[in-house]
Amino acid sequence: MRGIVLDAHYSRLISNSPDLGDIQWVEKIPTPFLYERLEEITRILDTHINKDISDLYYSWSVLRDHLFSCHIYSSYHSILIRPVLPPTRTHQPFSNPKQRIYMSATLGEGGELERLAGTEKIFRLPVPDGWDQQGIGRRFFFFPERSLDEQASLNLGIDMIKETPRTLVLVPNDSTANQLEIQISTATSYKIFDAKEIEHSKQPFISEERAVAIVANRYDGIDLGGDECRLLIVKGLQKSINLQEKFLVTRMPASILFNDRVLTRIVQAVGRCTRADNDYAAVVVLGAELNSFLLDKDKRKYLHPEIQAEIEYGIEQSKDVQESDFIENLQIFLKHKEDWNEAEKEIIDLRDNLEQFQLPGLDKLQASVAHEVRYQNALWSGNFEKAVEECRSVLSSLSGDDVKGYRAFWCYLAGSAAWIAAQRGIASMEGVARDFFQRAASTTEGVSWLYQLSRLSIEEDQENQVDKFRLTSVIEGLESQLSQYGNYNDQKFEAQVKGILDNLQRVKDTQKDSKAFENGHERLGRLLGYQAGNSNGDADPDPWWIAYDDFCIVFEDHSTDNHGNPLGANKVKQATLHPNWIKQNISSLCKKSEIIPVVVTPCKSITNGAKPHTQGLCYWNQQDFQAWAEKAITVLRELKRSFPGEANLEWRKRAMQAYQDNGLDPASLAKNLRKRRLADLPIS
């Protein structure tokens, strides 16, 4: 991987102590860079994968001779090698039958089943009359985070577990599952089951009178109807189940492709314990992202009217209530007697006045899917010109801003197929590849990953290009930060903001206050979307902010309320050494990085002894920095109000403009800081 990914990405890939940005990060190796290493990658995997020692042997045997048609995605904990779509036609047991029947209650309307099965066309049987309005069973949704903070909501969920014999808990990943297992085991004496135990047989679980099943990244195939389970806790929203999906949603962004799939997963998740008309189960919703999704009417309207009504009723019942009210409502629902009848009538009345809308762009995705499958089959068989032709057909279906991100991805795929063709001797395809790469980059603004390809395709001012790299990487970091706060409640975000601003006011001459100021400084950079860090050694830098893999602002924080004294030589000498420290200790930066050392101080003059050491150092007056931080927070508040909760090209464009207008972007910071030279301060 080293040499074909950015230094920053390689550093994340090998990190043993990832932060939030590392955990959320996903990267794809562009085909032109990957193609040069295919033989080397093949040799390495041949050496380490064999029948005796690896469960990857079969999948590698299928991919090995078609690696050129695959893509490599990486995160801090895994690497995925796969084609865009499964080439199932090459699998004889699948392609030989005269008829195939697909069993699914949630088929999707945008060609998702065809993409998952690698099939051009699947005929759908119509649903029975009335199913468009009436659902199966009854759910009572609880949204404790409407009234309680995150920890209190989790504690309430655990208290609710004690009200019923068995509970199913659905979470997006193993890490969350492990944390919840510890918390539930500590607070209760209930027996914990995991996904493998339930998948093997649910009988041990439903035979227990005090049991909790915690299942990670699995929303279908677990049926617990009737009295088997009456309480379902769903924590977090898994928008993507593999690295390819995550890349398309967060990096391109082409979330329109998965909007239907996300809705399907939500429907599957909340229906695990209501499998028949007379089933009923309580559903507790935890986590900022899932709460934001379900509390948003504009997203909820694409769900079935029955689920819409249940959610709407639950939202209203969860507003401004105490823990005891939640427990009382749960008890009434679980008894399911006369006390529940009025609520049942209200939900039905809501349902009868609601309708389900169709997601925008689904008709375009459905129209393109047959060509997508043909593209994959052509590429898999080495027919690159046919693959490019099918890409053109896909692109002809993907017009309009609603599919802009997905269209850019298919421009990239067309360019990749043409690039491989050119490397294999079809010289005319090199120009085609460059043209498609240029179209991919120009289709979208704010997609840093596509800028990497501009080295192959776009003759653009180099400085302007670098500025784009840096700013888009910061905005992607901002998205990661905002996504953890959600849109339904500003309490968590404002608590973070208050902590930052309070710390930046800690300017007394004490070690404790100095550390608090540095902490606020570091957290501000991270909240803005920069990769931020700090060190604790003597004479080491204070916070640093990084953008992309080639830009760093490294600070020396001289936080004090003694404004009258000049800045002494010791602080200045420390600051001059910071760029070298960064070069030697921050492996995520490339060798030719731009590193800007800055001294933040209230001092307005320097001593005579400090003067010889000021060369190359920038000056940021402490009060000016505090005012800048206040302005930056104001910009973040405005952007958070319009943040859609997922990667969105139009929002990214607005965010980039807001950063440039307010001097928050790397280029503006560099320009303004270089104007303020420490050497220009008077000597006193």
C-alpha positions as CSV (number, residue, x, y, z in Angstrom):
1,M,0.0,0.0,0.0
2,R,2.9,2.3,0.6
3,G,3.7,4.4,-2.4
4,I,0.2,4.1,-3.9
5,V,-1.7,5.8,-1.1
6,L,-1.1,9.2,0.5
7,D,1.2,9.3,3.5
8,A,-1.7,10.4,5.6
9,H,-3.7,7.4,4.6
10,Y,-0.9,5.0,5.1
11,S,-0.4,6.4,8.6
12,R,-4.0,5.8,9.3
13,L,-3.9,2.3,7.9
14,I,-1.1,1.2,10.3
15,S,-2.3,3.2,13.3
16,N,-2.7,1.3,16.6
17,S,-4.5,4.2,18.4
18,P,-7.0,5.6,15.9
19,D,-9.0,8.8,16.7
20,L,-12.6,9.5,15.5
21,G,-11.3,10.7,12.1
22,D,-9.3,7.5,11.6
23,I,-12.2,5.3,12.5
24,Q,-14.5,7.0,10.0
25,W,-11.9,7.2,7.3
26,V,-12.2,5.1,4.1
27,E,-10.0,5.3,1.0
28,K,-10.0,3.8,-2.5
29,I,-6.9,3.3,-4.6
30,P,-7.5,4.9,-8.0
31,T,-7.3,2.4,-10.8
32,P,-4.3,4.1,-12.6
33,F,-2.2,3.9,-9.5
34,L,-3.4,0.4,-8.6
35,Y,-2.8,-1.1,-12.1
36,E,1.0,-0.6,-11.8
37,R,1.1,-2.8,-8.7
38,L,-1.3,-5.6,-9.7
39,E,1.5,-8.2,-10.3
40,E,3.1,-7.4,-7.0
41,I,-0.2,-7.6,-5.1
42,T,-0.9,-10.9,-6.8
43,R,2.4,-12.4,-5.7
44,I,1.9,-11.2,-2.1
45,L,-1.6,-12.6,-1.8
46,D,-0.5,-15.9,-3.5
47,T,2.2,-16.2,-0.8
48,H,-0.1,-15.6,2.1
49,I,-3.4,-17.2,1.0
50,N,-3.6,-20.9,0.7
51,K,-6.1,-23.7,1.5
52,D,-4.5,-24.6,4.7
53,I,-4.1,-21.3,6.5
54,S,-6.7,-18.9,5.1
55,D,-10.5,-18.7,4.9
56,L,-9.9,-16.2,2.0
57,Y,-8.7,-19.0,-0.3
58,Y,-11.9,-19.4,-2.3
59,S,-12.7,-15.7,-2.7
60,W,-9.1,-15.0,-3.8
61,S,-9.2,-17.9,-6.3
62,V,-12.2,-16.2,-7.9
63,L,-10.7,-12.7,-8.0
64,R,-7.1,-13.6,-8.7
65,D,-7.2,-13.7,-12.5
66,H,-9.6,-10.7,-12.7
67,L,-7.9,-8.4,-10.3
68,F,-7.7,-5.7,-13.0
69,S,-11.5,-5.5,-12.8
70,C,-11.6,-5.0,-9.0
71,H,-11.1,-2.1,-6.7
72,I,-9.3,-1.9,-3.4
73,Y,-10.8,0.0,-0.5
74,S,-9.0,0.5,2.9
75,S,-9.9,1.7,6.4
76,Y,-7.9,1.8,9.6
77,H,-8.9,-1.8,10.4
78,S,-9.6,-3.6,7.0
79,I,-8.9,-3.8,3.3
80,L,-11.6,-4.8,0.8
81,I,-10.9,-6.1,-2.7
82,R,-14.0,-6.5,-4.9
83,P,-15.6,-5.7,-8.2
84,V,-18.2,-2.9,-8.2
85,L,-21.0,-5.5,-8.8
86,P,-20.8,-9.3,-8.4
87,P,-20.2,-11.0,-11.8
88,T,-22.7,-13.7,-10.9
89,R,-23.2,-14.7,-14.6
90,T,-19.7,-16.3,-14.4
91,H,-20.9,-18.6,-11.6
92,Q,-22.3,-21.7,-13.3
93,P,-24.7,-22.8,-10.6
94,F,-26.2,-19.3,-10.7
95,S,-26.3,-18.8,-14.5
96,N,-27.4,-22.3,-15.6
97,P,-30.9,-22.5,-14.1
98,K,-33.8,-21.6,-16.4
99,Q,-35.6,-19.7,-13.6
100,R,-34.4,-18.0,-10.4
101,I,-36.8,-16.8,-7.6
102,Y,-35.6,-14.1,-5.2
103,M,-37.4,-14.0,-1.8
104,S,-37.4,-10.5,-0.2
105,A,-40.1,-8.5,1.5
106,T,-38.1,-5.3,0.8
107,L,-37.1,-5.2,-2.8
108,G,-36.3,-1.6,-3.4
109,E,-37.3,0.5,-6.3
110,G,-34.0,1.7,-7.7
111,G,-32.5,-1.5,-9.0
112,E,-30.9,-2.4,-5.7
113,L,-31.8,-6.1,-5.9
114,E,-30.4,-6.3,-9.5
115,R,-27.1,-4.7,-8.2
116,L,-26.9,-7.1,-5.3
117,A,-27.5,-10.1,-7.4
118,G,-25.6,-9.0,-10.5
119,T,-28.6,-9.5,-12.7
120,E,-29.9,-7.2,-15.4
121,K,-33.6,-7.5,-14.8
122,I,-35.7,-9.1,-12.1
123,F,-39.5,-9.2,-12.4
124,R,-41.3,-8.1,-9.2
125,L,-44.6,-9.7,-8.1
126,P,-47.1,-7.0,-7.0
127,V,-47.9,-6.7,-3.3
128,P,-51.4,-7.7,-2.1
129,D,-54.1,-5.0,-2.1
130,G,-54.0,-2.9,1.1
131,W,-50.3,-3.5,1.9
132,D,-49.5,0.0,0.6
133,Q,-51.3,1.5,3.7
134,Q,-51.5,-1.1,6.5
135,G,-48.4,-2.8,7.9
136,I,-47.7,-5.9,10.0
137,G,-48.0,-5.8,13.8
138,R,-47.7,-2.8,16.1
139,R,-44.6,-1.0,17.3
140,F,-44.3,1.7,20.0
141,F,-41.3,3.9,19.3
142,F,-39.4,5.5,22.2
143,F,-37.0,8.4,21.5
144,P,-35.4,9.0,25.0
145,E,-32.8,11.4,23.5
146,R,-35.6,13.9,22.9
147,S,-35.8,14.4,26.6
148,L,-32.6,13.0,28.1
149,D,-28.9,13.2,27.3
150,E,-27.0,10.3,25.7
151,Q,-25.9,8.5,28.8
152,A,-29.2,8.9,30.6
153,S,-31.0,7.5,27.5
154,L,-28.7,4.5,27.5
155,N,-29.4,4.0,31.2
156,L,-33.1,4.2,30.5
157,G,-32.7,1.5,27.8
158,I,-31.1,-0.8,30.3
159,D,-33.9,-0.1,32.8
160,M,-36.4,-1.0,30.1
161,I,-34.6,-4.3,29.6
162,K,-35.5,-5.2,33.1
163,E,-39.2,-4.8,32.3
164,T,-39.3,-7.7,29.9
165,P,-37.9,-11.2,29.7
166,R,-36.0,-10.9,26.4
167,T,-34.6,-8.0,24.5
168,L,-33.0,-7.8,21.0
169,V,-30.3,-5.0,20.6
170,L,-29.2,-4.1,17.1
171,V,-26.0,-2.1,16.7
172,P,-23.9,-1.1,13.7
173,N,-20.6,-2.6,14.6
174,D,-18.7,-5.0,16.9
175,S,-17.1,-2.2,18.9
176,T,-20.5,-0.9,19.9
177,A,-21.7,-4.4,20.7
178,N,-18.8,-5.1,23.0
179,Q,-19.3,-1.8,24.9
180,L,-23.0,-2.5,25.3
181,E,-22.4,-6.1,26.5
182,I,-20.2,-4.7,29.3
183,Q,-22.7,-2.1,30.3
184,I,-25.7,-4.4,30.3
185,S,-23.8,-7.2,32.1
186,T,-22.7,-4.7,34.8
187,A,-26.2,-3.3,35.3
188,T,-28.3,-6.6,35.0
189,S,-28.0,-10.3,35.6
190,Y,-29.4,-11.0,32.1
191,K,-27.7,-13.6,30.0
192,I,-26.1,-12.1,26.9
193,F,-26.3,-13.8,23.4
194,D,-24.4,-12.7,20.3
195,A,-25.3,-12.9,16.6
196,K,-23.6,-16.3,16.0
197,E,-25.5,-17.9,18.8
198,I,-28.8,-16.6,17.6
199,E,-28.1,-17.5,13.9
200,H,-27.3,-21.0,14.9
201,S,-30.5,-21.4,16.8
202,K,-32.8,-18.9,18.6
203,Q,-34.1,-21.6,20.9
204,P,-31.6,-21.1,23.8
205,F,-32.4,-17.4,23.7
206,I,-36.2,-17.7,23.7
207,S,-36.0,-20.3,26.4
208,E,-34.4,-17.9,28.8
209,E,-36.5,-15.7,31.0
210,R,-33.8,-13.0,31.4
211,A,-31.9,-12.7,28.2
212,V,-30.5,-10.0,25.8
213,A,-29.3,-10.7,22.3
214,I,-26.8,-8.1,20.9
215,V,-26.4,-8.3,17.2
216,A,-23.9,-6.2,15.2
217,N,-24.4,-5.1,11.5
218,R,-27.3,-7.4,10.9
219,Y,-30.8,-6.2,10.1
220,D,-32.5,-9.1,8.4
221,G,-33.0,-12.8,8.9
222,I,-33.7,-12.7,12.7
223,D,-37.3,-13.4,13.4
224,L,-38.6,-13.1,17.0
225,G,-42.3,-12.9,16.8
226,G,-45.0,-13.3,19.4
227,D,-43.8,-13.6,23.0
228,E,-40.3,-14.5,21.9
229,C,-39.2,-10.8,22.2
230,R,-41.2,-7.7,23.0
231,L,-38.4,-5.1,23.3
232,L,-36.1,-4.0,20.5
233,I,-33.3,-1.5,21.1
234,V,-31.7,0.0,17.9
235,K,-28.6,2.0,18.6
236,G,-27.0,3.8,15.6
237,L,-27.6,3.8,11.9
238,Q,-25.6,1.7,9.7
239,K,-25.7,3.5,6.3
240,S,-23.1,1.2,4.8
241,I,-22.2,-2.4,5.5
242,N,-18.9,-2.6,3.6
243,L,-16.1,-0.3,2.6
244,Q,-17.3,0.2,-1.0
245,E,-20.7,1.5,0.3
246,K,-19.0,3.6,2.9
247,F,-16.7,5.1,0.2
248,L,-19.6,6.0,-2.1
249,V,-21.7,7.5,0.7
250,T,-19.0,9.5,2.4
251,R,-16.3,10.3,-0.1
252,M,-17.9,10.7,-3.5
253,P,-20.7,11.4,-2.3
254,A,-23.2,9.2,-4.0
255,S,-25.6,8.4,-1.1
256,I,-28.6,8.5,-3.5
257,L,-27.6,5.0,-4.5
258,F,-28.1,3.8,-0.9
259,N,-31.0,6.0,0.3
260,D,-33.4,3.2,-0.7
261,R,-31.1,0.6,0.9
262,V,-30.9,2.6,4.1
263,L,-34.7,2.9,4.3
264,T,-34.9,-0.9,3.7
265,R,-32.4,-1.5,6.6
266,I,-34.5,0.6,8.9
267,V,-37.7,-1.2,8.0
268,Q,-35.9,-4.5,8.4
269,A,-34.4,-3.5,11.8
270,V,-37.6,-2.2,13.4
271,G,-39.6,-5.2,12.2
272,R,-37.5,-8.0,13.8
273,C,-40.0,-8.5,16.6
274,T,-43.2,-7.9,14.6
275,R,-43.6,-10.8,12.2
276,A,-47.4,-11.3,12.2
277,D,-50.5,-9.1,12.3
278,N,-51.1,-9.6,16.1
279,D,-47.4,-9.1,17.1
280,Y,-46.4,-6.0,19.1
281,A,-43.0,-4.8,20.3
282,A,-41.5,-1.6,21.8
283,V,-38.6,0.0,19.8
284,V,-36.1,2.2,21.6
285,V,-34.1,4.4,19.3
286,L,-30.6,5.5,20.5
287,G,-27.8,7.4,18.8
288,A,-27.6,10.8,17.2
289,E,-27.6,9.7,13.6
290,L,-30.6,7.3,13.8
291,N,-32.5,9.9,15.8
292,S,-31.8,12.6,13.3
293,F,-32.9,10.4,10.4
294,L,-36.2,9.3,12.0
295,L,-37.0,12.7,13.4
296,D,-36.7,14.3,10.0
297,K,-40.1,14.5,8.2
298,D,-38.4,14.9,4.9
299,K,-36.7,11.6,5.3
300,R,-39.5,9.8,7.1
301,K,-42.0,10.5,4.3
302,Y,-40.4,7.7,2.2
303,L,-41.3,5.1,4.8
304,H,-44.5,3.0,4.8
305,P,-47.5,5.0,6.3
306,E,-47.8,2.6,9.2
307,I,-44.2,3.1,10.3
308,Q,-44.5,6.8,9.7
309,A,-47.5,7.0,12.0
310,E,-45.8,4.8,14.7
311,I,-42.7,7.0,14.6
312,E,-44.7,10.2,14.7
313,Y,-46.7,9.0,17.7
314,G,-43.5,7.9,19.5
315,I,-41.8,11.3,18.8
316,E,-44.7,13.2,20.4
317,Q,-44.8,10.8,23.4
318,S,-41.0,11.2,24.0
319,K,-41.0,15.0,24.2
320,D,-40.3,16.6,27.6
321,V,-40.9,13.6,29.7
322,Q,-39.0,11.9,32.7
323,E,-37.5,8.5,32.9
324,S,-40.4,7.3,35.0
325,D,-42.8,8.4,32.2
326,F,-41.0,6.3,29.6
327,I,-41.1,3.2,31.9
328,E,-44.8,3.7,32.6
329,N,-45.6,4.0,28.9
330,L,-43.6,0.8,28.2
331,Q,-45.5,-1.1,30.9
332,I,-48.9,0.0,29.5
333,F,-47.8,-1.0,26.0
334,L,-46.5,-4.4,27.1
335,K,-49.7,-5.2,28.9
336,H,-51.6,-4.3,25.7
337,K,-54.9,-3.9,27.5
338,E,-57.6,-1.2,27.5
339,D,-55.1,1.5,28.6
340,W,-53.4,1.1,25.2
341,N,-56.6,1.3,23.0
342,E,-56.6,5.1,22.8
343,A,-53.0,5.1,21.6
344,E,-53.8,2.4,19.1
345,K,-56.6,4.5,17.7
346,E,-54.4,7.6,17.4
347,I,-51.8,5.7,15.5
348,I,-54.3,4.3,13.0
349,D,-55.8,7.8,12.5
350,L,-52.3,9.2,11.8
351,R,-51.6,6.3,9.4
352,D,-54.8,6.9,7.4
353,N,-53.7,10.5,6.7
354,L,-50.2,9.7,5.6
355,E,-48.8,8.6,2.3
356,Q,-45.5,7.2,1.2
357,F,-43.4,9.2,-1.3
358,Q,-40.9,7.9,-3.7
359,L,-37.3,8.8,-3.3
360,P,-36.0,11.1,-6.0
361,G,-33.7,9.6,-8.6
362,L,-34.9,6.0,-8.3
363,D,-36.2,6.0,-11.9
364,K,-32.8,7.0,-13.1
365,L,-31.1,4.3,-11.0
366,Q,-33.5,1.7,-12.2
367,A,-32.9,2.7,-15.8
368,S,-29.1,2.5,-15.5
369,V,-28.8,-0.8,-13.6
370,A,-28.9,-3.2,-16.6
371,H,-26.0,-1.3,-18.2
372,E,-24.1,-1.3,-14.9
373,V,-24.4,-5.1,-14.8
374,R,-23.3,-5.4,-18.5
375,Y,-20.3,-3.1,-17.8
376,Q,-19.2,-5.4,-14.9
377,N,-19.5,-8.5,-17.1
378,A,-17.6,-6.9,-19.9
379,L,-14.8,-5.7,-17.6
380,W,-14.6,-9.0,-15.9
381,S,-14.0,-10.8,-19.2
382,G,-11.4,-8.2,-20.3
383,N,-13.6,-6.5,-23.0
384,F,-12.6,-3.0,-22.0
385,E,-14.1,-1.2,-25.0
386,K,-17.4,-2.8,-24.3
387,A,-17.1,-1.8,-20.7
388,V,-16.5,1.8,-21.7
389,E,-19.5,1.6,-24.1
390,E,-21.8,0.4,-21.2
391,C,-20.5,3.2,-19.0
392,R,-21.6,5.7,-21.6
393,S,-25.1,4.1,-21.5
394,V,-25.1,4.3,-17.7
395,L,-24.2,8.0,-17.9
396,S,-26.9,8.8,-20.4
397,S,-29.4,7.6,-17.7
398,L,-27.8,9.6,-14.8
399,S,-28.7,13.2,-15.7
400,G,-29.5,15.9,-13.2
401,D,-28.1,17.2,-9.9
402,D,-29.9,14.5,-7.8
403,V,-27.5,11.8,-9.2
404,K,-24.4,14.1,-9.6
405,G,-22.2,12.2,-7.2
406,Y,-23.1,8.8,-8.7
407,R,-22.6,10.2,-12.2
408,A,-19.1,11.3,-11.2
409,F,-18.3,7.8,-10.0
410,W,-19.4,6.3,-13.3
411,C,-17.2,8.8,-15.2
412,Y,-14.4,7.5,-13.1
413,L,-15.2,3.9,-13.8
414,A,-15.4,4.7,-17.6
415,G,-12.0,6.4,-17.3
416,S,-10.6,3.4,-15.4
417,A,-11.7,0.9,-18.0
418,A,-10.3,3.1,-20.8
419,W,-7.0,3.5,-18.9
420,I,-6.6,-0.3,-18.5
421,A,-7.3,-0.7,-22.2
422,A,-4.6,1.9,-23.1
423,Q,-2.1,0.1,-20.9
424,R,-3.0,-3.1,-22.7
425,G,-2.2,-1.7,-26.1
426,I,-5.3,0.2,-27.3
427,A,-3.5,3.5,-27.6
428,S,-6.7,5.5,-28.6
429,M,-8.2,4.8,-25.2
430,E,-5.6,6.9,-23.3
431,G,-7.3,10.2,-24.4
432,V,-10.7,8.7,-23.6
433,A,-9.5,7.9,-20.1
434,R,-8.2,11.4,-19.5
435,D,-11.4,12.9,-20.8
436,F,-13.5,10.8,-18.4
437,F,-11.3,11.5,-15.5
438,Q,-11.6,15.2,-16.2
439,R,-15.4,14.9,-16.5
440,A,-15.4,13.1,-13.1
441,A,-13.5,15.9,-11.4
442,S,-15.5,18.7,-13.1
443,T,-18.9,17.0,-12.4
444,T,-18.5,17.5,-8.6
445,E,-16.9,20.2,-6.5
446,G,-15.7,19.2,-3.0
447,V,-14.6,15.6,-3.7
448,S,-11.0,15.4,-2.6
449,W,-10.6,11.9,-3.8
450,L,-11.3,12.8,-7.4
451,Y,-8.6,15.6,-7.3
452,Q,-6.0,12.8,-7.1
453,L,-6.9,11.9,-10.7
454,S,-6.5,15.5,-11.9
455,R,-2.8,14.8,-12.1
456,L,-3.7,12.5,-15.0
457,S,-6.3,14.7,-16.6
458,I,-6.6,18.4,-15.7
459,E,-4.1,21.1,-16.7
460,E,-5.0,23.5,-13.9
461,D,-3.1,26.0,-12.0
462,Q,-1.1,24.0,-9.5
463,E,-1.5,26.3,-6.6
464,N,-5.3,26.4,-7.1
465,Q,-5.4,22.6,-7.3
466,V,-3.5,22.2,-4.0
467,D,-5.8,24.6,-2.3
468,K,-8.8,22.5,-3.4
469,F,-7.1,19.3,-2.1
470,R,-6.7,20.9,1.3
471,L,-10.0,22.6,1.6
472,T,-12.1,19.5,0.5
473,S,-10.2,17.3,3.0
474,V,-11.1,19.8,5.8
475,I,-14.7,19.9,4.8
476,E,-14.8,16.1,4.8
477,G,-13.4,16.2,8.3
478,L,-16.1,18.7,9.2
479,E,-18.8,16.3,8.0
480,S,-17.3,13.6,10.2
481,Q,-17.5,15.9,13.2
482,L,-21.0,17.1,12.6
483,S,-22.4,13.6,11.9
484,Q,-21.7,12.5,15.5
485,Y,-23.9,15.4,16.9
486,G,-27.1,14.9,14.8
487,N,-29.5,17.6,13.8
488,Y,-32.4,17.0,16.2
489,N,-30.8,18.3,19.4
490,D,-28.0,20.9,19.7
491,Q,-27.2,20.0,23.3
492,K,-24.2,17.8,22.6
493,F,-22.8,20.2,20.0
494,E,-23.2,23.3,22.2
495,A,-21.6,21.5,25.1
496,Q,-18.5,20.9,22.9
497,V,-18.5,24.5,21.7
498,K,-18.8,25.8,25.3
499,G,-15.9,23.6,26.4
500,I,-13.7,25.0,23.6
501,L,-14.6,28.6,24.1
502,D,-14.3,28.4,27.9
503,N,-10.9,26.8,27.6
504,L,-9.7,29.5,25.2
505,Q,-10.5,32.1,27.9
506,R,-8.2,30.3,30.4
507,V,-5.2,32.6,30.1
508,K,-3.8,32.8,33.7
509,D,-0.1,32.1,34.2
510,T,-0.6,28.6,35.5
511,Q,0.3,25.2,34.1
512,K,-3.3,24.1,34.5
513,D,-4.7,27.1,32.5
514,S,-2.1,26.7,29.8
515,K,-3.1,23.1,29.3
516,A,-6.7,24.1,29.2
517,F,-6.0,26.7,26.5
518,E,-4.1,24.2,24.4
519,N,-7.0,21.7,24.8
520,G,-9.5,24.2,23.6
521,H,-7.2,25.2,20.7
522,E,-6.7,21.5,19.6
523,R,-10.5,20.8,19.9
524,L,-11.3,23.9,17.8
525,G,-9.1,22.6,15.0
526,R,-10.7,19.2,15.1
527,L,-14.2,20.6,15.1
528,L,-13.4,22.7,12.1
529,G,-12.4,19.5,10.2
530,Y,-8.6,19.7,10.5
531,Q,-6.6,16.7,11.7
532,A,-5.5,18.1,15.1
533,G,-3.1,16.9,17.7
534,N,-0.9,18.0,20.6
535,S,2.1,16.8,22.5
536,N,3.2,16.8,26.1
537,G,7.0,16.9,26.0
538,D,9.2,19.8,27.1
539,A,9.8,22.2,24.2
540,D,7.5,20.1,22.0
541,P,4.9,22.0,19.9
542,D,1.5,22.9,21.3
543,P,-1.5,22.1,19.0
544,W,-1.1,21.5,15.3
545,W,-3.7,21.5,12.6
546,I,-3.3,19.4,9.4
547,A,-5.1,19.6,6.1
548,Y,-4.7,16.8,3.5
549,D,-1.2,15.3,3.7
550,D,0.9,18.4,2.9
551,F,-0.2,21.3,5.1
552,C,0.3,21.9,8.7
553,I,0.0,24.9,11.1
554,V,2.0,24.2,14.3
555,F,1.4,26.5,17.2
556,E,3.3,27.7,20.3
557,D,0.6,28.8,22.7
558,H,1.8,31.6,25.1
559,S,-1.5,32.0,27.0
560,T,-1.2,34.6,29.7
561,D,-3.1,37.7,30.9
562,N,0.1,39.7,31.3
563,H,-0.3,41.8,28.2
564,G,2.4,44.4,29.0
565,N,5.5,42.3,29.0
566,P,7.5,41.5,25.8
567,L,7.8,38.0,24.4
568,G,11.0,36.5,25.5
569,A,13.6,34.5,23.7
570,N,12.8,31.1,25.2
571,K,9.3,30.9,23.7
572,V,10.6,32.1,20.4
573,K,13.4,29.6,20.3
574,Q,10.9,26.8,21.0
575,A,8.7,27.9,18.2
576,T,11.6,27.8,15.6
577,L,12.1,24.1,16.4
578,H,8.5,23.1,15.9
579,P,8.6,22.5,12.1
580,N,11.5,20.0,12.5
581,W,9.6,18.3,15.3
582,I,6.6,17.9,13.0
583,K,8.7,16.5,10.2
584,Q,10.3,13.9,12.4
585,N,7.2,12.9,14.4
586,I,4.1,13.3,12.2
587,S,4.2,10.4,9.7
588,S,0.9,11.4,8.0
589,L,2.6,14.4,6.3
590,C,4.5,14.1,3.1
591,K,8.2,15.2,2.9
592,K,7.4,18.4,0.9
593,S,4.6,19.6,3.3
594,E,4.0,23.3,3.9
595,I,4.5,23.8,7.6
596,I,3.7,27.2,9.2
597,P,4.9,27.9,12.7
598,V,2.8,30.3,14.7
599,V,3.1,31.9,18.1
600,V,-0.2,32.8,19.8
601,T,0.5,35.4,22.5
602,P,-1.0,38.5,24.0
603,C,2.4,40.2,23.8
604,K,2.7,43.1,21.4
605,S,6.5,43.4,21.5
606,I,9.6,41.1,21.8
607,T,12.8,41.3,23.7
608,N,16.1,42.1,22.0
609,G,17.3,38.5,22.7
610,A,14.3,37.1,20.9
611,K,14.7,39.1,17.7
612,P,17.5,36.9,16.0
613,H,15.2,33.8,16.3
614,T,12.0,35.2,14.8
615,Q,12.8,34.3,11.2
616,G,9.9,32.4,9.5
617,L,7.7,32.6,12.6
618,C,4.1,34.0,12.3
619,Y,2.3,36.0,15.0
620,W,-1.3,35.6,16.1
621,N,-2.4,38.0,18.8
622,Q,-4.2,36.1,21.6
623,Q,-7.2,38.3,21.6
624,D,-7.4,38.3,17.8
625,F,-7.3,34.5,17.9
626,Q,-10.0,34.3,20.5
627,A,-12.2,36.6,18.3
628,W,-11.4,34.4,15.3
629,A,-12.5,31.3,17.2
630,E,-15.8,33.0,18.1
631,K,-16.4,33.8,14.4
632,A,-15.4,30.3,13.4
633,I,-17.9,28.8,15.8
634,T,-20.6,31.1,14.4
635,V,-19.9,29.7,10.9
636,L,-20.0,26.2,12.2
637,R,-23.4,26.8,13.8
638,E,-24.8,28.0,10.5
639,L,-23.4,25.1,8.6
640,K,-24.7,22.6,11.2
641,R,-28.2,24.0,10.8
642,S,-28.2,23.0,7.1
643,F,-26.1,19.8,7.4
644,P,-28.2,17.0,5.9
645,G,-26.6,14.3,8.1
646,E,-24.6,12.8,5.3
647,A,-22.2,13.7,2.5
648,N,-24.0,16.1,0.2
649,L,-22.4,17.9,-2.8
650,E,-24.5,21.1,-2.5
651,W,-23.8,21.4,1.2
652,R,-20.1,20.8,0.7
653,K,-20.1,23.6,-1.9
654,R,-21.8,26.0,0.6
655,A,-19.4,24.9,3.3
656,M,-16.3,25.5,1.2
657,Q,-17.6,28.9,0.2
658,A,-18.3,29.8,3.9
659,Y,-14.8,28.7,4.9
660,Q,-13.3,30.8,2.2
661,D,-15.5,33.9,3.0
662,N,-14.6,33.7,6.7
663,G,-10.9,32.8,6.4
664,L,-11.2,29.3,7.9
665,D,-9.8,27.4,4.9
666,P,-6.1,26.5,4.7
667,A,-5.2,28.9,1.9
668,S,-6.8,31.9,3.8
669,L,-5.1,30.9,7.0
670,A,-1.7,30.6,5.3
671,K,-2.1,33.9,3.5
672,N,-3.2,35.8,6.6
673,L,-0.7,34.3,9.0
674,R,2.2,35.0,6.7
675,K,1.3,38.6,6.7
676,R,1.7,38.7,10.5
677,R,5.4,38.2,11.0
678,L,6.7,37.9,14.6
679,A,9.8,39.7,13.4
680,D,7.7,42.8,12.7
681,L,6.8,43.3,16.4
682,P,8.7,46.2,18.1
683,I,11.6,45.5,20.5
684,S,11.2,46.5,24.1
